[in-house]
Amino acid sequence: MKERSNFSSRIGFVLAAAGSAVGLGNIWRFPYLAAKYGGGIFLLVYIILAVTFGFTLMIAEIALGRRTGLSAIGAFRSLNKKFSFLGWLTSIVPMIIFPYYCVIGGWVVKYFASYVAGDGGAAAGNDFFSSFIAQPMQPIFWLCVFIAATAIIVLLGVQKGIEKASKILMPVLVVLSVVVAVYTITMPGAWEGVLYYITPDFSKFSPMTVLAALGQLFYSMSLAMGIMITYGSYMKKESNLEKSVKQIEIFDTGIALVAGLMIVPAVFVFSGGDQSQLQQGPSLMFVTLPKVFESMGTGGLVIGAAFFLLVLFAALTSAISLMETVVSILQDKLHWSRKITCLVVAIGAILIGVPSSLGFGIWENVQILGMSILDFFDFLSNSVLMPIVAFFTCIFVGWVIKTKVISDEVKLSSKFHGEKMFVVMIKYIAPVLIIAILVSSILNATGILVI
């Protein structure tokens, strides 16, 4: 049997996994959810959930991957054949997400290219975004560019591609985030937005705050997609698993917090404190922020280019993990070469991504359950399949193979300091929270409950 690739170091694994977790959700979704649900109180709830709920699910998935040395399908089957279905269900998630995620990634590349070309003023126009995505060929071209960039990195393999790219992209992403955030909070009038963002308002705490934070955490940390199982399978046995998970959480949460400092105060300043400007993700990133950059004068072109480079890096690191997961699944199952597998996945992603792209243009009248094609794929993967996968993963670990299997894997490299919390969370608390996410997500998508 061919020896499985490994990350060369623990920091390489941490940066790759953190790169997967840090994506578009951190850059725009986290800030507008935080603004909507009381700023500081949302941050507090999110952090508490990250070190309990998020820690539990992530350590379970990475340990499953490292113990079996396999991607999702093989990992679940090797530990209990009756749960082979869970491996297949898990594998479907990144296959659905990757194509439409690359559509949005292509939009980011277009904006970055516009700022580099000095067309930031045009990008700030009211109709720039809507007219761009309504065209059939331009968005498809940028979709192909984004997929090609992702495929090249994945084609190079675990150490030469994913690990090397993550070691470059993640530190640059952190530096760019801090630079843009510092610039933002030093703008006249920005401090009012900063205080709104970081000051807890306990009067705004509600069950919806918890559900919104849970949902954001759940999707932000790349859980229930098979990604952490796949990356865990590349992790060396001597690497400290628990410490790695904590560092991934610090990266993911830290970038989200800094993203809020980039976006909330800036929009606060240039909208005159109009909080409604913070409610829509795509509108916020592709329509409102270019106006913010334009108002900065000549320096706005540089800041705008830096911001969309930052967003591009975030989108790319997540796309790499999604594609690698699909590639790993197909390689494990079909025993194809990495080159052939990458080519097949890239072509498949373009073919499946095109309808999502055209759903904003010539196919805009094509609706599935009242949703655009992209929105439907997003609903199916994020609101339905991921909570179901996470729920069954908790049942599998907590009640089928038992928590000792995970604990023993963690203890190969260090003491398991959070073992007691892990056991209680995975067996009792996490399943209940996941059911709450599933129900609230479906009610929200159907318009019965607005989150």
Long-range contacts (C-beta under 8 A, 24 or more apart in sequence): 4-69, 4-233, 4-234, 5-157, 5-158, 5-159, 5-234, 6-158, 6-159, 6-234, 6-235, 6-236, 7-158, 7-159, 7-163, 7-231, 7-234, 7-235, 7-236, 7-239, 8-159, 8-163, 9-239, 10-235, 10-236, 10-239, 10-240, 10-243, 10-244, 11-167, 12-159, 12-163, 12-166, 12-167, 13-163, 13-231, 13-234, 13-235, 13-239, 13-244, 14-244, 14-247, 14-248, 14-251, 15-163, 15-166, 15-167, 15-170, 15-171, 15-251, 16-162, 16-163, 16-166, 16-231, 16-321, 17-62, 17-222, 17-228, 17-231, 17-244, 17-248, 17-321, 18-166, 18-170, 18-247, 18-248, 18-251, 18-252, 19-165, 19-166, 19-169, 19-170, 19-173, 19-317, 19-318, 19-320, 19-321, 20-222, 20-227, 20-228, 20-231, 20-317, 20-318, 20-320, 20-321, 20-322, 21-220, 21-221, 21-222, 21-248, 21-251, 21-252, 21-318, 22-170, 22-173, 22-251, 22-252, 22-255, 22-256, 22-314, 22-317, 22-318, 23-101, 23-220, 23-222, 23-314, 23-315, 23-317, 23-318, 24-101, 24-104, 24-108, 24-311, 24-314, 24-315, 24-318, 25-216, 25-219, 25-220, 26-220, 26-252, 26-255, 26-256, 26-259, 26-314, 27-255, 27-259, 27-263, 27-285, 27-310, 27-311, 27-314, 28-259, 28-263, 28-281, 28-282, 28-284, 28-285, 29-216, 29-220, 29-281, 30-216, 30-220, 30-256, 30-259, 30-260, 31-197, 31-256, 31-259, 31-260, 31-262, 31-263, 31-264, 31-278, 31-284, 32-263, 32-278, 32-279, 32-280, 32-281, 32-284, 33-212, 33-213, 33-216, 34-197, 34-260, 34-264, 35-196, 35-197, 35-260, 35-264, 35-275, 35-278, 35-279, 36-212, 36-275, 36-278, 36-279, 37-204, 37-206, 37-208, 37-209, 37-212, 37-213, 38-200, 38-201, 38-203, 38-204, 38-205, 38-209, 39-196, 39-197, 39-198, 39-199, 39-200, 39-201, 39-204, 39-264, 40-197, 40-198, 40-199, 40-200, 40-201, 41-200, 41-201, 41-202, 41-204, 41-205, 41-209, 42-209, 42-212, 42-213, 43-197, 43-198, 43-200, 43-257, 43-260, 44-200, 45-205, 45-209, 45-210, 45-213, 46-213, 46-216, 46-217, 46-253, 46-256, 47-253, 49-210, 49-213, 49-214, 49-217, 50-217, 50-221, 50-249, 50-252, 50-253, 51-249, 52-421, 52-425, 52-429, 53-214, 53-217, 53-425, 53-429, 53-430, 53-433, 54-217, 54-218, 54-221, 54-223, 54-249, 55-245, 55-246, 55-249, 55-418, 55-421, 55-422, 55-425, 56-421, 56-422, 56-425, 56-426, 56-430, 57-221, 57-223, 57-224, 57-390, 57-393, 57-394, 57-426, 57-430, 58-221, 58-223, 58-228, 58-245, 58-248, 58-249, 59-241, 59-242, 59-245, 59-406, 59-410, 59-418, 59-422, 60-393, 60-394, 60-397, 60-406, 60-422, 60-426, 61-223, 61-228, 61-229, 61-232, 61-393, 62-228, 62-229, 62-231, 62-232, 62-235, 62-241, 62-244, 62-245, 63-232, 63-241, 63-405, 63-406, 63-409, 63-410, 64-229, 64-232, 64-397, 64-406, 65-228, 65-229, 65-230, 65-231, 65-232, 65-233, 65-234, 65-235, 66-232, 66-233, 66-235, 66-237, 66-241, 66-409, 67-405, 67-406, 67-409, 68-233, 69-233, 70-233, 70-332, 71-226, 71-229, 71-230, 71-233, 71-325, 71-328, 71-329, 71-332, 72-226, 72-229, 72-230, 72-325, 72-329, 73-329, 73-332, 73-333, 74-332, 74-333, 75-229, 75-233, 76-396, 79-396, 79-401, 79-405, 80-396, 80-400, 80-401, 83-392, 83-396, 83-400, 86-389, 86-392, 86-393, 86-396, 89-385, 89-388, 89-389, 89-392, 90-224, 90-225, 90-226, 90-229, 90-389, 90-393, 91-226, 91-325, 91-326, 91-329, 92-385, 93-224, 93-225, 93-226, 93-381, 93-385, 93-386, 93-389, 94-225, 94-226, 94-227, 94-322, 94-325, 94-326, 95-326, 96-377, 96-380, 96-381, 96-385, 97-225, 97-322, 97-377, 97-378, 97-381, 97-382, 98-319, 98-322, 98-323, 98-326, 98-345, 98-349, 99-348, 99-349, 99-350, 99-352, 99-353, 99-356, 99-377, 100-352, 100-353, 100-356, 100-374, 100-377, 100-378, 101-315, 101-318, 101-319, 101-322, 102-143, 102-146, 102-147, 102-150, 102-319, 102-349, 102-353, 103-139, 103-143, 103-353, 103-356, 103-357, 103-374, 104-315, 105-143, 105-146, 105-150, 105-312, 105-315, 105-316, 105-319, 106-139, 106-140, 106-141, 106-142, 106-143, 106-144, 106-145, 106-146, 106-357, 107-132, 107-133, 107-139, 107-142, 107-286, 108-146, 108-308, 108-311, 108-312, 108-315, 109-142, 109-145, 109-146, 109-312, 110-138, 110-139, 110-142, 111-286, 111-290, 111-308, 111-311, 112-305, 112-308, 112-309, 112-311, 112-312, 113-142, 115-293, 115-301, 115-304, 115-305, 115-308, 116-305, 118-301, 120-290, 120-293, 120-294, 120-300, 120-301, 120-304, 120-305, 121-294, 123-290, 123-304, 124-290, 124-291, 124-293, 124-294, 126-287, 128-287, 128-290, 129-282, 129-286, 129-287, 133-357, 133-360, 133-361, 134-360, 134-361, 134-364, 135-361, 136-358, 136-361, 136-362, 139-357, 139-360, 139-361, 140-354, 140-357, 140-358, 143-350, 143-353, 143-354, 143-357, 144-350, 146-315, 146-316, 146-319, 147-319, 147-346, 147-349, 147-350, 147-353, 148-346, 149-316, 150-316, 150-319, 150-320, 150-323, 150-346, 151-323, 151-342, 151-343, 151-345, 151-346, 153-316, 153-320, 154-320, 154-323, 154-324, 154-327, 154-342, 155-338, 155-339, 155-342, 157-338, 158-234, 158-324, 161-320, 162-320, 162-321, 162-324, 165-316, 165-317, 165-320, 166-317, 166-320, 169-313, 169-316, 169-317, 170-251, 170-317, 172-313, 173-255, 173-310, 173-313, 173-314, 173-317, 174-251, 174-254, 174-255, 176-306, 176-307, 176-309, 176-310, 176-313, 177-255, 177-258, 177-259, 177-262, 177-310, 178-258, 179-306, 180-262, 180-303, 180-306, 180-307, 180-310, 181-258, 181-259, 181-261, 181-262, 183-303, 184-261, 184-262, 184-263, 184-265, 184-266, 185-261, 185-265, 187-265, 187-266, 187-269, 188-269, 189-268, 189-269, 190-265, 190-266, 190-268, 190-269, 191-265, 192-265, 192-268, 192-273, 193-264, 193-265, 193-266, 193-267, 193-268, 193-269, 193-273, 194-261, 194-264, 194-265, 196-264, 196-268, 197-260, 197-261, 197-264, 197-265, 208-451, 211-436, 211-437, 211-440, 211-451, 212-451, 214-433, 214-436, 214-437, 215-437, 215-440, 215-441, 215-451, 218-386, 218-387, 218-390, 218-434, 218-437, 219-382, 219-386, 220-252, 220-256, 221-248, 221-249, 221-252, 222-318, 222-321, 223-386, 223-390, 224-385, 224-386, 224-387, 224-389, 224-390, 224-393, 225-322, 225-325, 225-386, 225-389, 226-325, 226-329, 227-321, 227-322, 227-324, 227-325, 230-321, 230-324, 230-325, 230-328, 230-329, 231-321, 231-324, 233-328, 237-412, 237-413, 238-412, 238-413, 239-413, 240-413, 240-414, 241-409, 241-410, 241-412, 241-413, 241-414, 242-410, 242-414, 242-416, 242-417, 242-418, 243-414, 255-314, 262-307, 263-289, 266-292, 267-292, 270-295, 285-311, 323-349, 371-445, 379-445, 382-441, 383-438, 383-441, 383-442, 383-444, 383-445, 384-438, 384-441, 384-442, 387-434, 387-435, 387-437, 387-438, 387-441, 388-438, 390-430, 390-434, 391-431, 391-434, 391-435, 391-438, 394-426, 394-427, 394-430, 394-431, 394-434, 395-431, 397-426, 398-423, 398-426, 398-427, 398-428, 398-431, 399-427, 403-427
